[in-house]
Amino acid sequence: MMPAAATNGLGSKEILNAIINLLPSPHGLVESRAQSDDKLTAVVLKTTADPYVGKISLFHVCSGTFSSDSQVWNANKQETERVG
């Protein structure tokens, strides 16, 4: 049992550390150090639509390198997409 009081900011650091140390990694991902020659592996966390910019996807890069002119493979659509 972990006592905490969010309104007073007590115990939140301990709870977050326990989550990191005790719960499994989300999406079955395993933490690894990326090498420059690794293939790009990323997980899209959230996609939103902006009226001025268009569709924006927030993602986590698991391995490899990513740049603004990258071409990525979309496993859901089974096609290559250009990233801007």
Order of alpha helices (4+ residues) and beta strands (2+ residues): alpha-beta-beta-beta-beta
